[in-house]
């Protein structure tokens, strides 16, 4: 149906320092720091942001994962 209701698929990676474990929602996302497709766009807008639970900046993780991808 045109202009009808649509399903929203939203991937929430983290929300500040919030740590949450509920059915269907875990924050921060348990594997976000391992995924370049998540971190590369984030690095464009917040390269110095520290990833909760990891302690490294987004830019640091992108460099590490990029170096590992070429190995």
Buried (B, 14 or more C-beta within 10 A) or exposed (E): EEEEEEEEEEEEBBEEEEEEEEEEEEBBBEEBBEEBEBBBEBBEEEEEEBBBEBEEBBBBBBEEBEEEEEE
